[in-house]
Amino acid sequence: MKAMLINAYGEGSVFEAGDVDKPEIKAGHVLVKIAASSVNTVDTMIRNMGKDLPLSPDTPAILGMDFAGTVEEVGEGVDGYSVGDEVYGCAGGLADLPGTLAEYIVADSQLVAHKPKNLSMPESAALPLVAITAYEGLTRAGVKAGQKVLVHGGSGGVGHVAVQLAKHFGAEVYSTGGGDPQMKLIESLGATAINYKTKSVEDYVAKHTDGAGFDVVYDSVGGANMLKSFEAAALNGHVVTTVSMCELDLTLAHFKGLSMHVVFMLIPMLHNFKREQHATILQDLANICEAGALKPVLDESQFTLDQAGEAHTRLESGKAMGKVVVVN
């Protein structure tokens, strides 16, 4: 089968088209013909950093984690799937799991679900990693009706899903963005947009919460921005972070009694730990999509499998709005 390969890691490393053996079905797995995949920040990090990241596969590597496609073969012991079923998931592209920048993948059935019926293959492929990440963080923080939720980076991959899910869970949602296009997208998703370049945390906490702070802050920016999340959170509030590989002064978090939730959704894939939870979340997300409460935003630029490198460049440029998708 055709696959896009990384033969050497490092800044500026490129993909090369190659012909590799079609993967063989095995127990507990499904063979899927991939219709589309999407690019996540972690994919570009692996390509650039290679073995400096402990989750990077050996070269030559097939990267790509998200996919949507059609089941062509069902392994022994798999229930609930038949040949011809349309599925989506996040099931490869790291450690010893071959990725999705290829024509086929043999995916653990516990990492996939039936794709949303009302979404296209590219739309479905855009969801798994970012949607599981958003869902896990919000549910761990116990988001519920009547709460005020702030999402940092609401026009990004995880952020734009978190905005929609928080709204679906009944919260009053606010989100930061850095320009007119980002602000318009956030507003279109049903949240109140806040321009972090012109409004201080103190200003928007005072305006939108009467100075009390937000019940939950979902920080998809991370790093030093988490200090702003601590400042924006209410007493005994919750802060969710997806980017916490940094050193921070937790003094403010301590004196406000904050609970912090670190989301690293690759744990089930890396450690074969409670993988079935991903299938459950993906099925719930499909139901939410079919109810009209969640729809991924796709970047205006789409790419073919041969253009995998250009897709990575697009995401790294910072100019993409929504998810960057590769269509087979």
C-alpha beads as a LAMMPS data file, in Angstrom:
LAMMPS data file: protein, C-alpha beads

328 atoms
327 bonds

1 atom types
1 bond types

-500.0 500.0 xlo xhi
-500.0 500.0 ylo yhi
-500.0 500.0 zlo zhi

Masses

1 110.0

Atoms # bond

1 1 1 0.000 0.000 0.000
2 1 1 1.014 3.607 -0.411
3 1 1 2.237 5.467 2.676
4 1 1 4.009 8.716 3.444
5 1 1 7.189 7.953 5.370
6 1 1 9.567 9.887 7.582
7 1 1 13.019 8.351 7.156
8 1 1 14.854 10.794 9.419
9 1 1 13.621 13.117 12.153
10 1 1 14.612 16.735 12.680
11 1 1 13.621 20.311 11.902
12 1 1 12.627 20.502 8.257
13 1 1 12.336 16.723 7.891
14 1 1 10.156 15.745 4.948
15 1 1 7.801 12.962 3.960
16 1 1 8.603 10.554 1.180
17 1 1 6.056 8.424 -0.646
18 1 1 6.738 4.716 -0.260
19 1 1 5.200 1.333 -0.944
20 1 1 4.852 -0.747 2.238
21 1 1 3.113 -4.009 3.051
22 1 1 -0.596 -3.734 3.652
23 1 1 -1.145 -4.441 7.372
24 1 1 -2.645 -7.803 8.292
25 1 1 -5.679 -8.167 10.499
26 1 1 -5.215 -9.469 14.044
27 1 1 -7.428 -10.364 16.964
28 1 1 -9.205 -7.451 18.609
29 1 1 -8.571 -5.153 15.634
30 1 1 -10.261 -3.914 12.468
31 1 1 -8.656 -3.296 9.077
32 1 1 -9.782 0.114 7.851
33 1 1 -9.377 1.674 4.418
34 1 1 -8.575 5.265 5.316
35 1 1 -10.596 7.987 3.620
36 1 1 -9.162 10.950 5.510
37 1 1 -6.839 11.852 8.383
38 1 1 -6.002 15.080 10.184
39 1 1 -2.876 16.773 11.491
40 1 1 -2.382 17.554 15.172
41 1 1 0.337 19.552 16.892
42 1 1 1.757 16.379 18.408
43 1 1 2.307 15.040 14.866
44 1 1 4.483 18.022 13.983
45 1 1 6.330 17.707 17.286
46 1 1 7.182 14.079 16.544
47 1 1 8.369 14.962 13.028
48 1 1 10.615 17.741 14.313
49 1 1 11.849 16.280 17.602
50 1 1 11.944 12.552 16.874
51 1 1 13.466 10.482 19.643
52 1 1 13.702 13.499 21.929
53 1 1 10.059 12.625 22.516
54 1 1 9.654 9.223 24.192
55 1 1 6.467 8.545 22.226
56 1 1 8.058 8.823 18.752
57 1 1 8.113 5.686 16.561
58 1 1 11.272 4.255 15.041
59 1 1 12.092 5.331 11.503
60 1 1 11.052 4.768 8.812
61 1 1 7.817 5.919 10.420
62 1 1 4.233 6.386 9.303
63 1 1 2.905 9.349 11.273
64 1 1 -0.699 10.481 11.740
65 1 1 -3.080 9.589 14.556
66 1 1 -6.625 10.554 13.537
67 1 1 -8.583 8.861 10.755
68 1 1 -11.976 8.086 9.301
69 1 1 -12.629 5.252 6.889
70 1 1 -14.405 2.011 6.056
71 1 1 -13.940 -1.374 7.712
72 1 1 -12.619 -3.967 5.258
73 1 1 -11.916 -6.832 7.660
74 1 1 -12.845 -7.657 11.251
75 1 1 -10.466 -9.489 13.576
76 1 1 -11.262 -12.351 15.899
77 1 1 -13.024 -11.328 19.083
78 1 1 -14.345 -8.015 17.747
79 1 1 -18.028 -7.324 18.307
80 1 1 -20.094 -4.455 16.967
81 1 1 -18.337 -3.964 13.644
82 1 1 -18.929 -5.434 10.192
83 1 1 -17.306 -5.068 6.792
84 1 1 -18.532 -1.832 5.248
85 1 1 -19.008 0.062 8.513
86 1 1 -17.813 3.660 8.538
87 1 1 -15.632 4.339 11.581
88 1 1 -13.371 6.988 13.072
89 1 1 -10.703 7.028 15.737
90 1 1 -7.232 7.916 16.957
91 1 1 -5.185 4.740 16.817
92 1 1 -1.632 5.096 15.512
93 1 1 1.327 7.275 14.652
94 1 1 3.317 6.809 17.846
95 1 1 5.408 4.200 19.668
96 1 1 4.916 0.856 17.891
97 1 1 1.568 1.797 16.290
98 1 1 1.832 2.638 12.555
99 1 1 0.012 5.825 11.626
100 1 1 -2.706 7.076 9.334
101 1 1 -0.783 8.771 6.515
102 1 1 -1.365 5.628 4.493
103 1 1 -4.088 3.784 2.623
104 1 1 -4.887 1.342 5.452
105 1 1 -4.581 0.937 9.202
106 1 1 -5.149 -2.038 11.487
107 1 1 -6.696 -0.326 14.495
108 1 1 -7.487 -1.625 17.967
109 1 1 -11.289 -1.818 18.035
110 1 1 -11.211 -0.198 21.493
111 1 1 -9.826 2.981 19.924
112 1 1 -12.529 3.444 17.285
113 1 1 -16.279 3.979 17.006
114 1 1 -18.916 4.317 14.303
115 1 1 -18.427 7.742 12.804
116 1 1 -21.137 10.415 13.113
117 1 1 -23.737 9.768 10.426
118 1 1 -24.192 13.454 9.674
119 1 1 -20.498 14.217 9.150
120 1 1 -18.325 13.639 6.104
121 1 1 -15.187 11.519 6.265
122 1 1 -12.897 14.609 6.463
123 1 1 -15.046 16.133 9.206
124 1 1 -15.012 12.878 11.163
125 1 1 -11.243 12.526 10.754
126 1 1 -10.806 16.005 12.244
127 1 1 -12.381 15.062 15.560
128 1 1 -10.855 12.159 17.507
129 1 1 -7.729 13.519 19.226
130 1 1 -9.009 17.038 19.862
131 1 1 -12.549 15.974 20.747
132 1 1 -11.476 13.258 23.187
133 1 1 -9.096 15.793 24.747
134 1 1 -11.833 18.416 25.107
135 1 1 -14.394 15.897 26.382
136 1 1 -12.055 14.346 28.925
137 1 1 -11.032 17.702 30.378
138 1 1 -14.556 19.069 30.675
139 1 1 -15.992 15.916 32.213
140 1 1 -13.134 15.585 34.697
141 1 1 -13.809 19.182 35.754
142 1 1 -17.490 18.316 36.159
143 1 1 -18.858 20.994 33.835
144 1 1 -22.607 21.354 34.250
145 1 1 -25.529 23.650 33.573
146 1 1 -25.392 27.051 35.220
147 1 1 -21.618 27.286 35.351
148 1 1 -19.467 29.868 33.625
149 1 1 -16.673 28.296 31.554
150 1 1 -13.724 30.091 29.971
151 1 1 -11.902 28.396 27.082
152 1 1 -8.482 29.785 26.188
153 1 1 -7.813 29.427 22.455
154 1 1 -11.387 28.803 21.329
155 1 1 -10.565 28.961 17.620
156 1 1 -7.945 26.194 17.830
157 1 1 -8.308 22.451 17.386
158 1 1 -9.073 21.483 20.982
159 1 1 -10.516 24.875 21.865
160 1 1 -13.248 25.039 19.231
161 1 1 -14.498 21.617 20.309
162 1 1 -14.310 22.505 24.015
163 1 1 -16.453 25.587 23.372
164 1 1 -19.171 23.506 21.727
165 1 1 -19.080 20.697 24.281
166 1 1 -19.201 23.087 27.252
167 1 1 -22.245 24.707 25.672
168 1 1 -23.783 21.261 25.102
169 1 1 -23.233 20.445 28.792
170 1 1 -25.274 23.548 29.669
171 1 1 -22.564 26.024 30.632
172 1 1 -22.371 29.713 29.794
173 1 1 -19.252 29.811 27.637
174 1 1 -16.624 32.491 27.070
175 1 1 -13.476 32.151 24.998
176 1 1 -10.300 34.059 24.225
177 1 1 -9.030 34.774 20.728
178 1 1 -6.427 37.047 19.210
179 1 1 -7.954 38.659 16.128
180 1 1 -11.134 39.348 14.192
181 1 1 -11.257 35.964 12.380
182 1 1 -10.777 34.103 15.660
183 1 1 -13.366 36.258 17.428
184 1 1 -15.930 35.695 14.678
185 1 1 -15.402 31.932 14.777
186 1 1 -15.776 31.852 18.567
187 1 1 -19.012 33.856 18.370
188 1 1 -20.339 31.557 15.628
189 1 1 -19.815 28.595 17.966
190 1 1 -22.074 30.170 20.571
191 1 1 -19.537 31.629 22.991
192 1 1 -18.812 35.185 24.078
193 1 1 -15.500 36.148 22.493
194 1 1 -12.773 37.927 24.469
195 1 1 -9.789 39.517 22.739
196 1 1 -6.865 38.648 24.998
197 1 1 -4.681 41.197 23.172
198 1 1 -6.841 44.135 24.248
199 1 1 -8.467 42.893 27.484
200 1 1 -6.628 41.997 30.672
201 1 1 -7.684 39.014 32.769
202 1 1 -8.785 41.393 35.508
203 1 1 -10.938 43.289 32.991
204 1 1 -12.813 40.316 31.597
205 1 1 -13.221 38.585 34.950
206 1 1 -14.798 41.783 36.280
207 1 1 -17.030 42.233 33.237
208 1 1 -18.284 38.667 32.811
209 1 1 -18.242 37.274 36.374
210 1 1 -18.536 40.407 38.556
211 1 1 -15.016 39.638 39.743
212 1 1 -15.861 36.165 41.068
213 1 1 -13.996 34.252 38.345
214 1 1 -14.977 31.357 36.095
215 1 1 -16.074 28.011 37.516
216 1 1 -13.958 26.146 34.961
217 1 1 -11.083 27.400 32.816
218 1 1 -10.079 25.150 29.909
219 1 1 -6.567 26.154 28.872
220 1 1 -5.612 24.764 25.467
221 1 1 -2.721 27.253 25.216
222 1 1 -0.837 26.181 28.346
223 1 1 2.654 27.054 29.449
224 1 1 2.903 30.529 30.935
225 1 1 -0.731 31.156 29.968
226 1 1 -1.729 28.887 32.857
227 1 1 -0.944 31.762 35.219
228 1 1 -3.730 33.682 33.479
229 1 1 -5.976 30.653 33.960
230 1 1 -5.246 30.651 37.699
231 1 1 -6.073 34.366 37.794
232 1 1 -9.316 33.871 35.848
233 1 1 -10.603 30.924 37.900
234 1 1 -13.063 31.263 40.759
235 1 1 -12.279 30.217 44.328
236 1 1 -12.278 26.404 44.485
237 1 1 -12.577 26.431 40.697
238 1 1 -11.157 24.023 38.140
239 1 1 -8.367 24.569 35.613
240 1 1 -7.927 22.086 32.767
241 1 1 -4.658 22.111 30.855
242 1 1 -3.406 20.258 27.809
243 1 1 0.080 21.829 27.777
244 1 1 1.728 21.615 31.192
245 1 1 5.322 20.647 30.423
246 1 1 6.701 23.690 32.225
247 1 1 7.676 25.123 35.608
248 1 1 5.119 27.416 37.246
249 1 1 4.585 29.169 40.554
250 1 1 1.484 27.495 42.011
251 1 1 1.075 29.999 44.841
252 1 1 -2.073 31.585 43.382
253 1 1 -3.575 28.162 42.626
254 1 1 -2.943 27.213 46.253
255 1 1 -4.538 30.284 47.822
256 1 1 -7.583 29.988 45.524
257 1 1 -7.953 26.267 46.259
258 1 1 -7.945 25.348 42.585
259 1 1 -8.186 21.835 41.195
260 1 1 -5.976 21.259 38.140
261 1 1 -6.651 18.564 35.567
262 1 1 -3.868 17.609 33.155
263 1 1 -5.199 15.948 30.005
264 1 1 -2.853 13.711 28.020
265 1 1 -5.187 11.682 25.843
266 1 1 -2.437 9.523 24.338
267 1 1 -2.060 7.505 27.557
268 1 1 -4.420 4.671 26.457
269 1 1 -2.497 4.286 23.169
270 1 1 0.946 4.485 24.726
271 1 1 0.326 2.227 27.698
272 1 1 -2.578 0.051 26.516
273 1 1 -4.438 1.478 29.508
274 1 1 -8.247 1.583 29.539
275 1 1 -8.432 1.900 25.763
276 1 1 -12.118 1.013 25.854
277 1 1 -12.790 4.449 27.347
278 1 1 -11.807 6.042 24.053
279 1 1 -14.363 3.956 22.169
280 1 1 -17.020 4.996 24.682
281 1 1 -16.118 8.685 24.406
282 1 1 -16.034 8.532 20.591
283 1 1 -19.497 6.980 20.520
284 1 1 -20.829 9.674 22.852
285 1 1 -19.213 12.340 20.670
286 1 1 -20.874 10.815 17.592
287 1 1 -24.241 11.060 19.364
288 1 1 -23.557 14.697 20.258
289 1 1 -22.654 15.436 16.630
290 1 1 -25.798 13.723 15.383
291 1 1 -27.851 15.812 17.820
292 1 1 -26.441 18.926 16.131
293 1 1 -24.400 20.132 19.122
294 1 1 -20.903 19.543 17.716
295 1 1 -19.419 20.164 14.297
296 1 1 -15.690 20.374 13.563
297 1 1 -14.328 23.397 11.751
298 1 1 -12.038 22.506 8.854
299 1 1 -9.296 24.786 7.640
300 1 1 -9.949 26.248 4.208
301 1 1 -6.854 24.488 2.851
302 1 1 -7.202 20.741 2.320
303 1 1 -4.491 18.347 1.228
304 1 1 -4.034 14.973 -0.410
305 1 1 -1.892 12.142 0.942
306 1 1 0.962 13.204 -1.350
307 1 1 0.788 16.653 0.262
308 1 1 1.281 15.472 3.842
309 1 1 4.326 17.717 4.236
310 1 1 2.368 20.745 3.076
311 1 1 -0.382 19.876 5.559
312 1 1 2.186 19.892 8.384
313 1 1 3.563 23.217 7.147
314 1 1 0.077 24.692 7.129
315 1 1 -0.552 23.747 10.745
316 1 1 2.883 24.984 11.844
317 1 1 2.322 28.329 10.098
318 1 1 -0.257 29.337 12.678
319 1 1 -2.541 30.517 9.878
320 1 1 -4.910 27.548 9.936
321 1 1 -8.419 28.047 11.299
322 1 1 -9.848 24.784 12.581
323 1 1 -8.393 21.388 11.713
324 1 1 -5.998 20.645 8.850
325 1 1 -7.223 17.547 6.984
326 1 1 -5.543 15.120 4.580
327 1 1 -7.871 13.330 2.168
328 1 1 -6.856 10.022 0.572

Bonds

1 1 1 2
2 1 2 3
3 1 3 4
4 1 4 5
5 1 5 6
6 1 6 7
7 1 7 8
8 1 8 9
9 1 9 10
10 1 10 11
11 1 11 12
12 1 12 13
13 1 13 14
14 1 14 15
15 1 15 16
16 1 16 17
17 1 17 18
18 1 18 19
19 1 19 20
20 1 20 21
21 1 21 22
22 1 22 23
23 1 23 24
24 1 24 25
25 1 25 26
26 1 26 27
27 1 27 28
28 1 28 29
29 1 29 30
30 1 30 31
31 1 31 32
32 1 32 33
33 1 33 34
34 1 34 35
35 1 35 36
36 1 36 37
37 1 37 38
38 1 38 39
39 1 39 40
40 1 40 41
41 1 41 42
42 1 42 43
43 1 43 44
44 1 44 45
45 1 45 46
46 1 46 47
47 1 47 48
48 1 48 49
49 1 49 50
50 1 50 51
51 1 51 52
52 1 52 53
53 1 53 54
54 1 54 55
55 1 55 56
56 1 56 57
57 1 57 58
58 1 58 59
59 1 59 60
60 1 60 61
61 1 61 62
62 1 62 63
63 1 63 64
64 1 64 65
65 1 65 66
66 1 66 67
67 1 67 68
68 1 68 69
69 1 69 70
70 1 70 71
71 1 71 72
72 1 72 73
73 1 73 74
74 1 74 75
75 1 75 76
76 1 76 77
77 1 77 78
78 1 78 79
79 1 79 80
80 1 80 81
81 1 81 82
82 1 82 83
83 1 83 84
84 1 84 85
85 1 85 86
86 1 86 87
87 1 87 88
88 1 88 89
89 1 89 90
90 1 90 91
91 1 91 92
92 1 92 93
93 1 93 94
94 1 94 95
95 1 95 96
96 1 96 97
97 1 97 98
98 1 98 99
99 1 99 100
100 1 100 101
101 1 101 102
102 1 102 103
103 1 103 104
104 1 104 105
105 1 105 106
106 1 106 107
107 1 107 108
108 1 108 109
109 1 109 110
110 1 110 111
111 1 111 112
112 1 112 113
113 1 113 114
114 1 114 115
115 1 115 116
116 1 116 117
117 1 117 118
118 1 118 119
119 1 119 120
120 1 120 121
121 1 121 122
122 1 122 123
123 1 123 124
124 1 124 125
125 1 125 126
126 1 126 127
127 1 127 128
128 1 128 129
129 1 129 130
130 1 130 131
131 1 131 132
132 1 132 133
133 1 133 134
134 1 134 135
135 1 135 136
136 1 136 137
137 1 137 138
138 1 138 139
139 1 139 140
140 1 140 141
141 1 141 142
142 1 142 143
143 1 143 144
144 1 144 145
145 1 145 146
146 1 146 147
147 1 147 148
148 1 148 149
149 1 149 150
150 1 150 151
151 1 151 152
152 1 152 153
153 1 153 154
154 1 154 155
155 1 155 156
156 1 156 157
157 1 157 158
158 1 158 159
159 1 159 160
160 1 160 161
161 1 161 162
162 1 162 163
163 1 163 164
164 1 164 165
165 1 165 166
166 1 166 167
167 1 167 168
168 1 168 169
169 1 169 170
170 1 170 171
171 1 171 172
172 1 172 173
173 1 173 174
174 1 174 175
175 1 175 176
176 1 176 177
177 1 177 178
178 1 178 179
179 1 179 180
180 1 180 181
181 1 181 182
182 1 182 183
183 1 183 184
184 1 184 185
185 1 185 186
186 1 186 187
187 1 187 188
188 1 188 189
189 1 189 190
190 1 190 191
191 1 191 192
192 1 192 193
193 1 193 194
194 1 194 195
195 1 195 196
196 1 196 197
197 1 197 198
198 1 198 199
199 1 199 200
200 1 200 201
201 1 201 202
202 1 202 203
203 1 203 204
204 1 204 205
205 1 205 206
206 1 206 207
207 1 207 208
208 1 208 209
209 1 209 210
210 1 210 211
211 1 211 212
212 1 212 213
213 1 213 214
214 1 214 215
215 1 215 216
216 1 216 217
217 1 217 218
218 1 218 219
219 1 219 220
220 1 220 221
221 1 221 222
222 1 222 223
223 1 223 224
224 1 224 225
225 1 225 226
226 1 226 227
227 1 227 228
228 1 228 229
229 1 229 230
230 1 230 231
231 1 231 232
232 1 232 233
233 1 233 234
234 1 234 235
235 1 235 236
236 1 236 237
237 1 237 238
238 1 238 239
239 1 239 240
240 1 240 241
241 1 241 242
242 1 242 243
243 1 243 244
244 1 244 245
245 1 245 246
246 1 246 247
247 1 247 248
248 1 248 249
249 1 249 250
250 1 250 251
251 1 251 252
252 1 252 253
253 1 253 254
254 1 254 255
255 1 255 256
256 1 256 257
257 1 257 258
258 1 258 259
259 1 259 260
260 1 260 261
261 1 261 262
262 1 262 263
263 1 263 264
264 1 264 265
265 1 265 266
266 1 266 267
267 1 267 268
268 1 268 269
269 1 269 270
270 1 270 271
271 1 271 272
272 1 272 273
273 1 273 274
274 1 274 275
275 1 275 276
276 1 276 277
277 1 277 278
278 1 278 279
279 1 279 280
280 1 280 281
281 1 281 282
282 1 282 283
283 1 283 284
284 1 284 285
285 1 285 286
286 1 286 287
287 1 287 288
288 1 288 289
289 1 289 290
290 1 290 291
291 1 291 292
292 1 292 293
293 1 293 294
294 1 294 295
295 1 295 296
296 1 296 297
297 1 297 298
298 1 298 299
299 1 299 300
300 1 300 301
301 1 301 302
302 1 302 303
303 1 303 304
304 1 304 305
305 1 305 306
306 1 306 307
307 1 307 308
308 1 308 309
309 1 309 310
310 1 310 311
311 1 311 312
312 1 312 313
313 1 313 314
314 1 314 315
315 1 315 316
316 1 316 317
317 1 317 318
318 1 318 319
319 1 319 320
320 1 320 321
321 1 321 322
322 1 322 323
323 1 323 324
324 1 324 325
325 1 325 326
326 1 326 327
327 1 327 328
